[in-house]
Amino acid sequence: MKQKLIVICGGQSSEHIVSRMSCTSVLNNLNKDKYDVTLVGIDKDGTWYQLPLDIPDLSQDSWLDRATKIDQVFDLLKQQDVAFPVLHGAYGEDGTIQGLFELANLPYVGCRVLASAVSMDKIYTKKILETVGIPQVKSLYIKKRYDGDLVVVDHQFNEIKDVETTIKEELGFPCFIKASRSGSSVGCYRVDKQADLMSKLLDAAKYDRHIVVEECVDCIELETAVLGNDDPIVSRVGQIMPHGEFYTFESKYEDAESKTCIPALVDQNIQEKIRDYALKVFKAVDGHGLSRVDFFLDKKTNQIYLNEINTLPGFTKISMYPQLMNDFGISYSELLDRVILLAFDR
């Protein structure tokens, strides 16, 4: 008997279009003999729609043309055997929809509520992983208060009002600004001079009240894929070769000159250390099912630094996670079967 699988895409985050791109690839590689699929799209306003399964490309503007609005979302969830949220960013990767699945007593692909929420917030990821000795670049936590003021929040959660001076003295320039709970490099900026600092902080604050400012390291970007629950496997290390100064949204999804390389063109001992760190990161946040764990390698010192953990990594045809798993010997279709099977470990 086929499993009743609900696949959900879109969502309200800044990564809405990436989700739809990922979902197209997922649907193209699902074994239709194993699953009775219900396809759901969430628009940017948060409205849920049931979609026909014959849409060739969900990234097209016409994706909702034949959609039917869903009035009883919870009832629909209760009718399913398992959920696959092909969602990235806020309301999809941050523990919120995972909590809805828990309330519906519905098994689902990916990390649970705590791991999803913690890993989505770069600031709190850093705080947890500091306790297990994962090396990270020097950084500061900037918060936009509800009154609109920006402040630096120190390790004791004291608020420092002189943001500009604190960043200049503790990190210097250039530095990187990142919206803490955004992904796909949305809300991420490189700042080369102090004159641009506050405007870029305000730009990042449009995406999130929590902002990370990190020191700039001349580095290689490396990624690993983790798959499993109790005894997860870790792929070989892949290398990102962005076309441009760093891996922006455009270079990830729109620039054909950006490349990836598996295995990475770095020393084997460094790769093994990164794989060890990736496994520790996954376990430290109580990961479940799958994650992609990203690192920086300092070109001058060979020091490894954690970048971030992605609990619902991209599944587009060019995404690194399925590429890394394919290199490991797990095809895209088999990978989907595995992550769905892992969802039932509760």
C-alpha positions as CSV (number, residue, x, y, z in Angstrom):
1,M,0.0,0.0,0.0
2,K,1.3,3.5,-0.9
3,Q,2.1,5.9,1.9
4,K,0.1,9.1,2.0
5,L,2.7,11.7,1.7
6,I,2.0,15.5,1.9
7,V,4.7,17.6,0.2
8,I,4.7,21.3,1.2
9,C,6.5,24.1,-0.6
10,G,6.5,27.9,-0.9
11,G,6.1,29.6,2.5
12,Q,6.4,33.1,3.9
13,S,10.1,33.4,4.1
14,S,12.6,35.3,2.0
15,E,13.5,31.8,0.5
16,H,10.0,31.2,-0.9
17,I,11.2,30.8,-4.5
18,V,14.0,28.5,-3.5
19,S,11.5,26.2,-1.8
20,R,9.5,26.0,-5.0
21,M,12.6,25.2,-7.0
22,S,13.5,22.5,-4.5
23,C,10.0,21.0,-4.6
24,T,10.1,20.7,-8.4
25,S,13.2,18.6,-8.1
26,V,11.7,16.5,-5.2
27,L,8.6,15.7,-7.2
28,N,10.6,14.8,-10.3
29,N,12.6,12.3,-8.2
30,L,9.9,10.8,-5.9
31,N,9.1,7.1,-6.6
32,K,5.4,7.5,-7.5
33,D,4.9,3.7,-6.9
34,K,5.6,4.2,-3.2
35,Y,3.7,7.4,-2.4
36,D,0.2,8.8,-2.8
37,V,1.3,12.4,-2.9
38,T,-0.7,15.5,-1.9
39,L,1.0,18.6,-3.0
40,V,0.5,21.8,-1.0
41,G,1.8,25.3,-1.8
42,I,1.8,28.1,0.8
43,D,1.8,31.6,-0.7
44,K,3.7,34.5,0.7
45,D,0.7,35.6,2.7
46,G,0.5,32.2,4.5
47,T,-2.5,30.8,2.6
48,W,-2.4,27.1,2.0
49,Y,-3.4,25.6,-1.5
50,Q,-3.7,22.1,-2.9
51,L,-1.9,21.9,-6.2
52,P,-2.1,19.5,-9.1
53,L,0.8,17.1,-9.5
54,D,1.4,17.8,-13.2
55,I,2.9,21.3,-12.8
56,P,6.2,21.0,-14.7
57,D,8.0,23.9,-12.9
58,L,6.7,25.2,-9.5
59,S,9.0,28.2,-9.8
60,Q,6.9,29.7,-12.6
61,D,4.5,32.6,-11.7
62,S,1.6,30.4,-12.9
63,W,2.1,27.9,-10.0
64,L,-1.2,28.8,-8.3
65,D,-3.3,29.0,-11.5
66,R,-5.1,25.7,-10.9
67,A,-4.8,25.7,-7.1
68,T,-7.6,25.0,-4.6
69,K,-7.6,26.9,-1.3
70,I,-7.4,24.6,1.8
71,D,-9.8,25.8,4.5
72,Q,-9.1,22.9,7.0
73,V,-5.3,22.6,7.1
74,F,-5.2,20.6,10.3
75,D,-7.8,18.1,9.0
76,L,-5.8,17.6,5.9
77,L,-2.6,16.9,7.9
78,K,-4.5,14.4,10.1
79,Q,-5.3,12.4,6.9
80,Q,-1.6,11.9,6.0
81,D,0.9,9.2,6.9
82,V,4.0,11.5,6.7
83,A,4.9,15.1,5.7
84,F,7.8,16.4,3.7
85,P,8.2,20.1,4.3
86,V,10.3,21.3,1.3
87,L,10.5,24.7,3.0
88,H,13.4,27.0,3.8
89,G,13.7,29.8,6.2
90,A,11.1,31.3,8.5
91,Y,7.9,29.3,9.2
92,G,9.4,26.3,7.5
93,E,12.8,25.6,8.9
94,D,12.6,27.3,12.3
95,G,10.4,24.9,14.3
96,T,7.1,26.5,13.6
97,I,5.6,24.1,11.1
98,Q,7.4,21.3,12.9
99,G,5.3,22.2,15.9
100,L,2.2,22.0,13.8
101,F,3.1,18.5,12.7
102,E,3.8,17.5,16.3
103,L,0.3,18.7,17.3
104,A,-1.2,16.7,14.4
105,N,0.8,13.6,15.5
106,L,2.2,13.4,12.0
107,P,5.7,12.0,11.2
108,Y,7.7,14.5,9.2
109,V,11.0,14.8,7.3
110,G,13.8,16.7,9.0
111,C,14.8,18.0,12.4
112,R,12.5,18.4,15.3
113,V,11.2,21.6,16.9
114,L,14.2,22.4,19.1
115,A,16.9,21.6,16.6
116,S,15.0,23.5,13.9
117,A,14.6,26.6,16.0
118,V,18.1,26.7,17.4
119,S,19.8,26.0,14.1
120,M,17.7,28.6,12.3
121,D,19.1,31.3,14.6
122,K,22.8,31.8,13.9
123,I,23.3,33.6,17.2
124,Y,21.9,30.7,19.3
125,T,23.6,28.1,17.2
126,K,26.9,29.8,18.0
127,K,26.1,29.9,21.7
128,I,25.3,26.2,21.9
129,L,28.2,25.1,19.7
130,E,30.7,27.1,21.8
131,T,30.0,24.7,24.6
132,V,31.2,21.7,22.6
133,G,34.3,23.4,21.2
134,I,33.3,24.0,17.6
135,P,35.6,26.8,16.3
136,Q,33.9,29.9,15.0
137,V,35.0,33.2,13.6
138,K,34.8,36.2,16.0
139,S,31.4,37.8,16.0
140,L,29.0,40.2,17.6
141,Y,25.2,39.9,18.3
142,I,23.3,43.0,17.2
143,K,19.6,43.3,18.1
144,K,16.9,45.6,16.8
145,R,14.9,46.5,19.8
146,Y,11.1,46.9,19.6
147,D,11.6,50.7,19.9
148,G,13.7,50.5,16.7
149,D,17.1,51.1,18.3
150,L,20.1,48.9,17.4
151,V,22.2,47.6,20.3
152,V,25.1,45.2,20.7
153,V,24.2,42.3,23.1
154,D,27.2,40.9,25.0
155,H,27.7,37.4,26.4
156,Q,25.9,38.4,29.6
157,F,23.0,39.9,27.5
158,N,23.8,43.4,28.5
159,E,22.9,46.0,25.8
160,I,25.6,48.3,24.4
161,K,24.2,51.3,22.6
162,D,27.4,52.4,20.7
163,V,27.1,49.8,17.9
164,E,29.4,51.4,15.4
165,T,32.3,51.9,17.8
166,T,31.9,48.4,19.2
167,I,32.0,46.7,15.8
168,K,35.0,48.9,14.7
169,E,37.0,48.1,17.8
170,E,36.2,44.4,18.2
171,L,35.9,43.2,14.6
172,G,37.2,46.0,12.3
173,F,36.7,46.1,8.5
174,P,35.9,44.4,6.3
175,C,33.2,42.5,8.1
176,F,30.1,40.5,7.3
177,I,26.6,41.3,8.4
178,K,24.0,38.5,8.4
179,A,20.3,38.4,9.3
180,S,20.4,35.7,12.0
181,R,17.4,33.7,10.9
182,S,17.6,34.1,7.2
183,G,19.1,31.7,4.6
184,S,20.4,31.5,1.0
185,S,22.5,34.5,1.8
186,V,19.4,36.7,1.9
187,G,20.1,39.7,4.2
188,C,23.9,39.1,4.0
189,Y,26.3,41.9,3.3
190,R,30.0,42.5,3.2
191,V,31.0,45.9,4.6
192,D,34.4,47.2,3.6
193,K,34.3,50.6,5.3
194,Q,32.7,52.2,8.4
195,A,30.7,54.6,6.4
196,D,28.5,51.8,5.0
197,L,28.1,50.0,8.3
198,M,24.8,51.4,9.8
199,S,23.0,51.4,6.5
200,K,23.8,47.7,5.9
201,L,22.8,46.9,9.5
202,L,19.4,48.5,8.9
203,D,19.1,46.6,5.6
204,A,19.7,43.3,7.5
205,A,17.2,44.4,10.2
206,K,14.5,44.3,7.5
207,Y,14.8,40.5,7.4
208,D,15.4,39.9,11.1
209,R,15.6,41.6,14.5
210,H,18.6,39.4,15.3
211,I,21.8,40.2,13.3
212,V,25.2,38.6,13.4
213,V,28.3,40.6,12.5
214,E,31.4,38.5,11.8
215,E,35.0,39.2,11.2
216,C,36.1,38.8,7.6
217,V,38.3,35.8,6.9
218,D,39.9,35.1,3.5
219,C,38.5,31.6,3.3
220,I,37.4,28.6,1.3
221,E,33.7,27.6,1.7
222,L,33.2,23.9,2.5
223,E,30.1,21.9,3.1
224,T,29.1,18.4,4.3
225,A,25.9,16.4,4.3
226,V,24.6,14.5,7.3
227,L,22.0,11.8,7.0
228,G,20.5,9.7,9.8
229,N,19.2,9.7,13.3
230,D,21.0,7.6,16.0
231,D,24.0,6.8,13.9
232,P,24.2,9.3,11.1
233,I,26.5,9.1,8.1
234,V,28.6,12.1,6.9
235,S,29.4,12.7,3.2
236,R,32.7,13.7,1.8
237,V,33.4,17.4,1.9
238,G,32.3,19.6,-1.0
239,Q,33.8,23.0,-2.0
240,I,31.9,26.1,-3.1
241,M,33.6,28.1,-5.8
242,P,31.5,31.3,-6.0
243,H,31.7,33.7,-8.9
244,G,32.2,36.9,-6.9
245,E,33.4,38.0,-3.5
246,F,31.2,35.6,-1.6
247,Y,28.3,33.1,-2.1
248,T,25.4,35.4,-2.5
249,F,21.8,34.4,-3.4
250,E,22.5,35.4,-7.0
251,S,25.7,33.4,-7.3
252,K,24.0,30.3,-5.8
253,Y,20.9,30.2,-8.0
254,E,21.5,32.5,-11.0
255,D,25.2,32.6,-11.9
256,A,26.3,29.8,-14.0
257,E,30.0,30.6,-13.3
258,S,29.6,29.6,-9.7
259,K,30.9,26.0,-9.3
260,T,31.0,23.2,-6.7
261,C,33.6,20.6,-6.4
262,I,33.3,17.1,-4.7
263,P,35.6,16.2,-3.0
264,A,37.0,19.5,-1.9
265,L,40.4,20.6,-3.1
266,V,41.9,20.7,0.4
267,D,44.1,18.4,2.5
268,Q,42.5,15.1,3.4
269,N,43.3,15.6,7.1
270,I,41.4,18.8,7.0
271,Q,38.4,17.1,5.3
272,E,38.3,14.4,8.0
273,K,38.4,17.1,10.7
274,I,35.5,18.9,9.1
275,R,33.5,15.6,8.9
276,D,34.1,15.1,12.6
277,Y,33.0,18.6,13.4
278,A,29.9,18.1,11.2
279,L,28.8,15.0,13.2
280,K,29.4,16.8,16.5
281,V,27.4,19.8,15.4
282,F,24.5,17.6,14.3
283,K,24.5,15.8,17.6
284,A,24.9,18.9,19.7
285,V,21.7,20.4,18.3
286,D,19.9,17.1,18.5
287,G,19.6,16.8,14.8
288,H,17.2,14.4,13.1
289,G,17.0,13.0,9.6
290,L,19.2,15.3,7.7
291,S,21.3,18.5,7.7
292,R,24.0,20.3,5.7
293,V,26.8,21.7,7.8
294,D,28.9,24.5,6.3
295,F,32.4,25.6,7.2
296,F,35.1,28.1,6.4
297,L,38.7,27.3,5.9
298,D,41.2,30.2,6.4
299,K,43.4,30.2,3.4
300,K,46.4,31.6,5.4
301,T,46.2,29.5,8.6
302,N,44.2,26.4,7.6
303,Q,42.0,27.1,10.6
304,I,38.5,25.6,10.3
305,Y,35.5,27.6,11.4
306,L,31.9,26.7,11.5
307,N,29.6,28.7,9.2
308,E,26.2,27.3,9.9
309,I,24.0,24.2,10.0
310,N,21.0,23.9,7.7
311,T,18.3,21.6,8.9
312,L,16.3,21.6,5.7
313,P,19.0,22.2,3.0
314,G,18.2,23.0,-0.6
315,F,16.9,20.2,-2.9
316,T,17.2,22.0,-6.2
317,K,18.9,20.2,-9.1
318,I,22.1,22.2,-8.3
319,S,21.9,22.0,-4.5
320,M,24.9,20.7,-2.6
321,Y,23.1,18.3,-0.3
322,P,21.8,15.9,-2.9
323,Q,25.1,16.2,-4.8
324,L,27.1,15.2,-1.7
325,M,24.7,12.3,-1.0
326,N,25.0,11.2,-4.7
327,D,28.8,11.2,-4.3
328,F,28.3,9.0,-1.3
329,G,26.5,6.5,-3.5
330,I,22.9,7.5,-2.6
331,S,20.9,8.6,-5.6
332,Y,18.4,11.5,-5.4
333,S,15.4,9.1,-5.5
334,E,16.9,6.8,-2.8
335,L,17.8,9.9,-0.7
336,L,14.1,10.9,-0.7
337,D,13.1,7.4,0.4
338,R,15.6,7.5,3.2
339,V,14.7,10.8,4.7
340,I,11.0,9.8,4.5
341,L,11.8,6.5,6.3
342,L,13.8,8.4,8.9
343,A,10.7,10.6,9.7
344,F,9.0,7.6,11.4
345,D,11.7,7.4,14.1
346,R,9.9,9.4,16.8
